[in-house]
Amino acid sequence: MKLGFVSAILPDLTLEEVFAFAADTGYDCVEVMCWPIGKADRRYAGVTHLDVTDLVSAGVARVQRLVAETGVSISGLGYYPNPLSSNPEEARIAVDHLGKVIEASAALGVRVANTFVGRDPAKTVEANWPRFLETWRPLVAHAETLGVRIGIENCPMLFTNDEWPGGKNLAHSPAVWRRMFAAIPSKNFGLNYDPSHLVWQRMDPIAPLWEFRDRLVHAHAKDARVDAHRLNEEGILATPLQYHTPKLPGLGDVDWGRFFSVLQDSGYGGPVCVEVEDRSYEGSLEGRKAALRQSLAYLRNFVAR
């Protein structure tokens, strides 16, 4: 099992600088963000450490050389839009670019592309389902042809009023995952598993590892602290950030010893990448680097190098 981090937290660094920091700090791998060039529409989005629209052979060689020189591997390519957006142009751009991310993952020999399924938040799961099938069957077939595994992160994307009430990602629960994988049974379609999103939904973040062990493509190490006094004040119908806070591993409610114990016993031996969304550390580049150093020091208690 390898420990890495999601490059989105270091948008001010070049790809070379990200890999140099990872190597100096002692990380094994990096999940490299591959958003289209342009302005971000939300926090942690819009980060482009690798432009997959211009990845000619020289670009592939440059990345592979960087991996060889630093000893830091790429755990996966990351791009997290809403392919099922109610805005047709937004959905089209997301699907088109995701296809390029999949192709880049194959060209680089990474073979993992991480993303969201997407969702129209104004519609039920049932009402979203036809578009899910129409959009994702071709994407998964494309990935399968290229030998790339797609890891769907289980974040509901339900944090602001414009994402209410359904969130912008269908794949938020075991019930949906079960249905999703029954409809698209390809082994190239799986999960980028993040336990923190189950914590704030008041679900067991560890139990699903057993059932979905064959679908684990990638994993994120992010924690979440649910504040009971705020939940008692706001109730579960509030937007989630009113009663929970994303935290670094070890500073929230995830039992990381048990998480890694079950993850290992389930047969997973892939990357686990720290995803920093803890606002206590976001004030400066040095603060964000410190968050990554602290997270690695903590997680090394469970994953030796």
N, C-alpha and C positions, 0 to 999 in steps of 0.2 A: 504494500500500500504506500502511495506517495502523498506527501503534503505539498500543497501549492496555494496560490491565491488568485483571485479574480482581478485582472488588470484594471478594471473600471475605476478603482480607488486611486489610481495614479495617472490621471489624464494629462498631467503636466509633463510627464516623462515620455521620451521616445521609446520605441520597442527595445532598442539596445540598452537604454538606461534601466528599463524595467527588468530585463534579464540580468544585468549587472547587479542590481539591487537584490534580486532573488538569489543569485549565486553567493553574494557576500553575506546575506542573512542566513543562508542555509536551507532555503526552500528547494524542493525537488523539481517542481513544475509550475507552470503558469497557465491559467485559462485566458486566452488572448481575445480581447474585445475587437469586433469587426463590424461596427456600425457604419452605415454610409457616411461619407464626409458631409458635415453640416451641423446645424444647431440641434442641441438635445431638447426633447420635449418634456423631460422629467429628470429627476435626480438619478444619477448613476447611468444614464443613457447617453447615447451619442458619442461614446468614446471609441476612437479608431486607432488602435495600435497596429492594425494590419489592414490595408486597403485591398479587399479581395476583388475589387473591380479592375485592378491594375496589376494582377499577380502573374506577370510573365515569367518565363523560365529563370531570368536573372533574379527576380524577386524570390522565387522558390529557393534558389541556391543561397541567397543572402540569409533567409530565415534558417535554413538547414545548417548553414555555417555558424550562425549565432548559437544555435542549440549545441552544436559540437564544441564550440569554443568555451561556452559557459558551463556545460554539463547540466543545464536546466532544460527539461523537456516541455513540450506543449501538451497540456492535459486535454484541451479541446479548444475549438473556436466558438466564441460566444456572441450571440445577437438575439436580443429579447424584445421584439416588437409585438404588435397585435395583428396577426394574419387574418383574423376574423372580424376586423373592425367594421363598424357600420358605415364608415366612410370608404367607398369603393376604391378611391385612389390610394388611400393609406394602406388598405389591405393589399392592393396590387403591388405597391412598392415593397411591402414587407415580404410577400411571397417571392417576388423576383430576386430580391437581395438574399433571402434565405437560400435560394437555389445556388447563388454564387458562393455563399459561405460553405455549403455542402461540397461544391466542386473544389474550392480551395482546400478544404480539409482532406479531400482525396489527393490533390496534387502535392500537398505537403507531407503526406503519409501519416497525418494525425488521426484520421478516421473517426473523429468525434465532433459533432456540431450540437451546441446547446442553445435552447430557445424556449419560447412559450408556444402553446397551442393557439392562444388567443380566444377572444369571446366578445360578442356584443353584450355589454353589461345590462342593457335594458330588456334582454330576453332570457327566458329560462334555459336550462341545459337542454331540454327537449327541443325547444325552438331553434337553438344554435346547432343542433346535431346534423341536419342535412348539409349545412355549410362546412362543418368540421370534416365530414366525410369527403365532400367535393374538393376541399382544399388539401387535406392531408394524405389521402390515398396516393395522389400523384407525387407529392413531396417525398413520401416514404419510399415509393417505388424508385424514384430518382436516386435517393440515398442508397438503397439496396443495390442498385446497378453499379454504383461507384464504391461499394464496400464501406460506406460510412454509417455509423450509428448515431441516431438523433436522441439527445437527452432532453426531455421536457421537464423544465423546473416546475415544481408544484406550488409556486406562489400564486394566490388567488388574484393578485393585482387589484386589491380592494383597499385603498388607503385614502382616497379623496372623494369628494362629493360627485365628481363626474364619472367615477367608477362604480357608483352605487346604483342598484343594489347587488348586481351579480358579479362585479369584478371583471377584469379584462383577460382572464385566463381560465378556461374550463377545467384544467387538470388540477383541481385543488384538493381532491379527496380520494381515498381508496375506492369508493363506490364508482367514481368517474373513471379512475384508472382502469378498473376491472372491465368496464364497458368499452373503454377506448381500445384496450388491447384485444378484446374479443372482436371488435369491428375491424381492427387493423393488426392482424396477428404476427406481422413481420418481426423477427428478432432484431431488426435494425431500428426499431422504434421502442424507446424505453424512457427511463426517468433520470433526470439530474436531481437527485434527492436532497432536499433541504429540510432538516428536522424543525427549524425555527418556525416555519409556516404552519406546522401542525400544532405547535405549542400554543400560539395565540388563538387558534381555532378551538382550543380546549380539547385536543385529540391526542392520543398516544403517539409520540413521534418515533417510537422504536418498533412497535408491533408490526407495522407494514413491511419492515425489512425482510421478514421471513417469507411472506406471501409473494412479494415482488422481487425476490432475490435474483431471478433470471432476467429482470428488466432494469437492473441497476447499471446504467451506463457511466455515470459520473455522480459526484456528491459535492455539496457545499457545506462548509463549516461556518454556520452563523447561529447565534443564540438569540433568544428573545425573553424579555422579562415582562410577565403579566402582573400589573399592579392591581391587587384585589380591591383596594379602596377606590380606585378610579373606575374599575369595572362595576362596583356596587353603585357608584354615582351615575355612570353613563348607561350601563346595560349593554347587552350584546347587539342591540340594534344601532349602536353608535359606530362610526367608522373606526377601524381597529387601532389607529394611532392615538385615539382618545384613551385607550386603556392598556396599550402595550408599547414597549420600546425595543427596537432592534439593538442587540449588544454583541460585543466580542465573545468568542467561545470562552465559557467559564464564568461569565458575568450575568448569565440569565438562568433559565429554568431547565435547560437540557441537561440530562445526566450523561455527560460525555464518556465516562468510563463504561457505562452500560451500552451506550450507542456504539462505540468502537468494538466492544466485546461481541455484540450481536452482529454487527456489520462484518466482522472478520469470520465469525462462525457461519454466516450465511453464504460464504464463499467469495465475497467481493474482495478483489485485490487491486482495484483501480485507484484513481486520484481522489483526494478529498481536498477541496480548495477553499481557503478562507475567503469569505465575502464580507468586507467591512462596510457596514451601514450604521455604525455606532456614531452618532453625531457628537458625542463627547470628544472625539478624536479628529474631527473634520476641520478644525480651524486653520490648519497649515499643512504643508507638505510633510514637515518633520513629524507632526502629530499623526498623520496617516501612516507614515513609515513606522512610527513607534507602535501603532496599533497592529501592524503586520508582524513586527518583532515580538510583541507581547503574545499574540495569538499563536505564533509558532512555538515559543517557549512553553506555553501551556499544553499545546497538542502533542508535543514531543513526549509528554508523560504517557501517552497512549499509542503513539506510532514512533518507534525508534528508527533512526536512520541506518 
